[in-house]
Each structure stands twice: as structure tokens, then as C-alpha cells.
């Protein structure tokens, strides 16, 4: 499983969210505290953010197949990169998946940035989607993009039904909204004075971090944070 982190709020330095916190993604790459699957996240990293200086807020990405903690170029530049909306991830590759930057989140359709923490059987995903890598997460992201992010909950519930062993923890952003699902792994939210963080695990020991229950959809926008259940099982079913 990977670890991911999203931000929506006032413009902040990317280093302040990813590299500086005592238990941020840089540390989670080698010493995650809440990870249920996999020991560390050394198979690459990616940061995607919306560039508020460009028209329409273009998503920009910096991805690598190397461990985050060793990237001194990124560490040098990250304090100078500011954004109001970001999706970042460190990767622990699933066995059999390619080790390459294009297999590393965040994925994009040009409007949304998306990370997947988990695993899914590609046989349950449509063959027709154009993904940037054969990695399950890239194919899943392409499927979600094709269905539209407004159908994220329905798409995850349907894929979860088709592959009961899947873990489908999604984090997505489009510059004005953050969306996330919990399906088999942890997620926490932190409401700060200047914005909202969603993260696989807390980046510090602030007691304000809130645990999101499993199988839920989280939506963050200018109006705040909403959390709603994903699996509306009919009464009496298991
Ligand atoms: N299955 C994805 C991959 O191989 C994500 C893995 C993960 O969440 N650790 O990259």
C-alpha cells in the first residue's frame, strides 16, 4: 500500500506538507506508522499540484521511481513551489507491477490529479481505457476518469463488488475540490485554519486529526468537509 496526502486551502509551500512535518510523506516513505500492507514506500513518489498562475489552474506533476528521501533536487525546489491544491504520494509497488515513474501517482486526465492506495485485479476493469501505465492503479485511475469523478462513489462500489479482494483508497483533486474514498486502508483529515489535509496517516501528533471510517467517501470544497458511507447495503444482506 502506498501513502498519500492531499491539500486544499491557502497557497502553502509544498515542502511544508510533504518534507517538513515530523511524520510527513518523506518519513512515511521509510517508516510509516499506520500502514497495514507493505513495510515501506521506497518504489517512487509523485507530487501533483495546481498552478494558480496558469489559466484554469493547470495540473503540474513531478514523479520519480526512486525513494523520496534521497531526492535532493526536489528537496531544494519544494520550498519555492507554492500551491493551494495538491495530491502527493509515496509508493510501495504491488508485486508484478512495473517500477517506473509513469506507474507512480498522481495520475491525471488534464483536469484531475489522482492517487490510488491499494490493489485491484485489472481483469475487472474495462479493457478499453487508455492508461499511462499497465500498473493496476493507472488503469483504475483511467477508469475513474472515464466514468467521471461525480460518479466516484458508484465506480468504487461497483469495482469493489466485482473484486472483493480489492483495496480502493482513492485521493483526487481538481483545484477546487478534494475527493477521497476509504476501502481497505486508513485515511485521516485535518482541518487547519488555512485549509484541509487528507492523508493516509497523520503527519504529526496533533490531536485534531480525525479518523475517516472504512468504506466512506470524503468531499472537501469551499463549503467544508463531508463524509458519507459508500456501501448502501440493503437491509438483511451481508
Ligand atoms: N497497486 C499499486 C502499485 O503497484 C499501488 C500500490 C500501493 O498502494 N502500495 O503501485
Boltz pocket constraint, residues with backbone or C-beta under 6 A from the ligand:
constraints:
  - pocket:
      binder: B
      contacts: [[A, 1], [A, 2], [A, 3], [A, 37], [A, 38], [A, 91], [A, 92], [A, 93], [A, 94], [A, 95], [A, 97], [A, 103], [A, 116], [A, 117], [A, 118], [A, 119], [A, 120], [A, 135], [A, 136], [A, 137]]
      max_distance: 6.0
